[in-house]
Amino acid sequence: MHIIINYRHKSERLDEAFTALGHTVLYDIWDAREIAAFGPCAVLFECKLILKEPFRFMRLARSLHKAGIPTATWSLDIPNIGARPWKIPLLIKSGLLDVFASHSMQGLPEISRARSKIIYLPNAAWTSRYNLAGRSLEDLRAPDNSPIDVSFVGNLDSRKYPEHKHRTEFLKALAERLEKLGLTYHFEGAALVAQEQIRLIQASKINVTFGCGADRPGNKSWGMPERCYGIPACGGFLLADERMHARDDFVLDEEIVLFSNLDDCVEKVRYFRDAHRERRKIAENAYAKV
């Protein structure tokens, strides 16, 4: 089956996933007759591209519906979609999409009132890239394999990306608290390649995540960022800030541990730093889930 993806650029992850399912992936085709010539297929539109070029999307979507070709989009950025908040509900109610998939159900219209089928589509780990990297879960159970108490890997450039200011402030405060407790930490804001990230994740007793690009000031995204799946995929133990959809994806305190604020984070760092067997059991449960 052919899958047409109208996206701003090609995606190695999507290519890999659809090819594994037996599909042929084609990119950036905006002529309905050309699409129809490929035979039965579906057309996927990146949500940001729809919002950026709405009239181009509407023209093609109407033609595709007349031809009986399914249309869908996915969003990884609610509520920080880079467009006026009313646009997403209007898109869902327009009937131009058969499926609207989202990492967060936040602010979406009631399913019964939507003309598109709304699907909760959580983030995931790209497991061909983020994995145990030749090690085993048994290897990672050895206490001396994790010399770093706490780590974080992610965007820390709050000047270029103001949405991360809250994260940088939190990690600065956390670092001060960890130093007072005599705990070691490594907060990495550089763009590490996957293998470097995996080494840091596996060398850390606790991998903290706080904030995500989909957050807006005063309006925290319900959705879970990719690192909440990538860290467990590498065998790491995750300590994550609370988000609405966490309990939809993981069993609390069996597959994921959440914290509500700085004090709670520090308290759970202190506990799980020494609770080695419990920490590794949770990490391995999360690995199996991911």
C-alpha positions in Angstrom: 0.0 0.0 0.0 1.2 3.5 -0.8 1.3 6.1 1.9 1.7 9.7 0.9 3.2 12.0 3.5 2.9 15.7 2.9 5.5 16.9 5.4 8.0 19.8 5.5 10.9 17.3 5.1 11.4 13.5 4.9 11.3 11.6 8.2 13.7 8.6 8.7 11.6 7.4 11.6 8.3 7.4 9.6 10.0 5.8 6.6 11.4 3.0 8.8 8.0 2.4 10.5 5.8 2.3 7.5 8.3 0.3 5.5 8.4 -2.3 8.3 4.6 -2.5 8.0 4.9 -3.3 4.2 4.0 0.1 2.8 5.7 2.3 0.2 6.2 5.9 1.4 6.0 8.8 -1.0 6.5 12.5 0.0 5.1 15.8 -0.9 2.5 15.1 -3.6 -0.2 17.7 -3.9 -1.9 16.7 -7.1 -5.0 14.6 -6.4 -4.9 12.9 -9.8 -1.2 11.9 -9.3 -2.1 10.5 -5.9 -5.1 8.6 -7.2 -2.8 7.0 -9.9 -0.9 5.2 -7.2 -4.0 3.2 -6.4 -5.4 2.6 -2.9 -3.5 4.8 -0.4 -3.8 7.2 2.4 -2.5 10.7 2.6 -1.0 12.0 5.9 -0.5 15.7 6.5 1.8 17.1 9.1 -0.4 19.2 11.4 2.0 22.2 11.4 2.0 22.1 7.6 -1.8 22.2 7.5 -1.8 25.3 9.8 0.9 27.0 7.7 -0.8 26.3 4.4 -4.5 25.9 5.1 -5.9 26.7 1.7 -3.5 24.4 -0.1 -4.5 21.6 2.3 -8.3 22.3 1.9 -8.1 22.1 -1.9 -6.4 18.8 -1.8 -8.4 17.3 1.0 -11.7 18.0 -0.7 -10.4 16.3 -3.9 -9.2 13.3 -1.9 -12.5 12.9 -0.1 -14.3 12.9 -3.5 -12.0 10.2 -4.6 -12.5 8.2 -1.4 -8.9 8.5 -0.3 -8.4 8.6 3.5 -6.7 11.6 5.1 -5.1 12.0 8.5 -2.8 14.2 10.5 -0.8 13.9 13.7 0.1 16.6 16.3 2.9 16.4 18.8 2.7 20.0 19.9 -0.6 20.7 21.7 -1.1 23.2 23.3 2.0 24.9 21.8 1.0 24.4 18.2 2.3 27.8 16.9 -1.2 28.9 15.8 -4.4 30.4 17.2 -6.0 27.9 19.7 -9.3 27.8 17.7 -7.7 26.4 14.6 -7.3 22.8 15.8 -11.0 22.4 16.9 -12.1 24.0 13.7 -9.9 21.6 11.6 -11.4 18.6 13.5 -14.9 19.8 12.9 -14.4 20.7 9.3 -14.7 17.1 8.0 -11.6 17.5 5.9 -9.7 14.9 7.9 -10.7 11.3 8.5 -8.4 10.9 11.5 -6.8 13.5 13.9 -4.2 11.8 16.0 -2.6 13.7 18.9 -0.1 13.1 21.7 -2.5 15.1 23.9 -6.3 15.2 24.2 -5.9 18.7 25.7 -8.3 21.3 24.5 -9.8 19.0 21.7 -13.5 19.1 21.1 -15.7 16.3 22.4 -15.4 13.2 20.3 -19.1 13.0 19.8 -19.1 16.5 18.2 -16.1 15.9 15.9 -16.3 15.0 12.3 -12.8 13.6 12.4 -12.0 10.5 14.3 -9.8 11.6 17.3 -7.1 9.2 18.3 -4.8 9.5 21.3 -1.4 8.8 19.8 1.3 9.0 22.5 4.9 9.6 21.7 7.2 6.6 21.5 10.8 5.5 21.5 12.6 5.1 18.2 13.9 1.8 19.3 16.3 1.1 16.3 18.1 4.2 17.5 17.5 4.2 21.3 18.0 0.8 22.8 20.3 -1.2 25.1 23.2 -0.6 22.6 24.7 -4.1 23.1 24.2 -4.3 26.8 21.7 -6.3 28.7 19.3 -5.5 31.5 21.3 -7.8 33.7 24.5 -5.7 33.0 22.6 -2.5 34.2 21.6 -4.1 37.5 25.2 -3.9 38.7 25.3 -1.0 41.2 28.8 0.2 40.0 27.5 0.7 36.5 25.8 4.0 37.4 28.4 6.4 38.8 26.3 9.5 38.2 23.4 10.1 40.6 21.2 12.3 38.4 21.3 13.3 34.8 19.3 15.3 32.2 19.7 15.5 28.5 17.7 18.0 26.5 17.4 21.5 25.1 18.6 24.1 27.6 18.8 27.1 25.3 16.1 29.3 26.8 17.3 32.3 24.9 16.5 30.8 21.5 13.7 28.7 22.9 11.8 30.7 25.6 9.5 27.8 26.3 12.5 26.1 28.0 13.1 28.9 30.5 11.1 27.1 33.1 13.2 24.0 32.6 16.6 25.8 32.9 15.4 27.5 36.1 14.2 24.2 37.6 17.4 22.4 36.7 19.5 25.3 38.2 17.6 25.0 41.4 17.8 21.2 41.4 21.6 21.4 40.9 22.0 23.6 43.9 20.0 21.2 46.1 21.9 18.2 44.8 25.3 19.9 45.5 24.2 20.5 49.1 23.3 16.8 49.5 26.7 15.8 48.0 25.1 14.1 45.0 26.6 14.0 41.5 24.8 15.2 38.5 25.3 15.8 34.7 22.8 18.1 33.0 23.6 18.1 29.3 22.2 20.7 26.9 24.5 20.0 23.9 23.2 18.1 20.9 24.6 14.6 21.7 24.4 11.8 19.2 22.3 8.9 20.1 25.2 6.7 21.3 26.4 9.5 23.6 22.9 9.9 25.0 22.6 6.2 25.7 26.0 6.1 27.5 24.9 9.0 29.8 21.4 7.4 30.4 23.0 4.1 31.3 25.6 5.7 33.5 23.0 7.5 35.6 21.1 6.1 38.5 18.2 8.5 37.9 17.3 10.3 34.6 15.2 13.4 35.3 12.9 14.9 32.8 11.2 18.3 33.3 9.4 20.4 30.7 8.8 19.8 27.0 8.6 21.9 23.8 4.8 21.6 23.8 4.4 23.5 27.0 3.1 27.1 27.0 3.6 29.6 29.8 1.0 28.8 32.4 -0.4 25.9 30.3 1.5 22.7 30.7 1.0 20.1 28.0 -0.8 16.9 29.1 1.4 14.9 26.6 4.6 13.0 27.5 7.8 14.1 25.7 9.8 11.6 23.7 12.5 11.2 26.4 9.8 9.5 28.7 10.0 6.6 26.3 13.6 6.9 25.0 15.1 6.7 28.5 13.4 3.4 29.4 14.2 2.0 25.9 17.8 2.4 26.8 17.3 0.7 30.2 17.4 3.9 32.2 15.4 4.8 35.3 13.1 7.8 34.6 11.9 10.4 37.2 9.4 12.6 35.3 7.4 15.7 36.1 3.7 15.0 36.4 1.6 15.1 33.2 -2.0 14.2 32.6 -1.3 11.4 30.2 1.4 9.7 32.2 -1.1 7.3 33.7 -2.5 6.5 30.3 0.9 5.1 29.2 2.5 3.8 32.3 1.5 2.2 35.6 2.4 4.7 38.3 5.2 3.6 40.7 5.6 0.3 38.8 6.7 1.6 35.4 7.1 5.3 36.0 7.8 7.6 39.0 6.5 11.2 38.9 7.2 14.3 40.9 5.0 17.3 41.5 7.6 20.0 42.4 11.2 20.7 43.3 10.9 19.4 46.8 9.2 16.2 45.7 11.8 15.7 43.0 14.6 16.0 45.5 12.9 13.7 48.0 12.4 11.0 45.3 16.0 11.4 44.1 17.2 10.8 47.6 15.0 7.7 48.0 15.6 6.1 44.6 19.4 6.8 44.7 19.7 4.2 47.4 16.7 2.0 46.5 18.7 0.2 43.9 16.6 -3.0 43.5 13.3 -1.1 43.4 14.8 1.4 41.0 16.0 -1.2 38.6 12.7 -3.2 38.8 10.8 -0.1 37.8 13.3 0.7 35.0 12.9 -2.9 33.6 9.1 -2.7 33.8 9.2 0.5 31.8 11.6 -1.0 29.3 9.2 -3.9 28.7 6.3 -1.4 28.3 8.1 0.7 25.8 
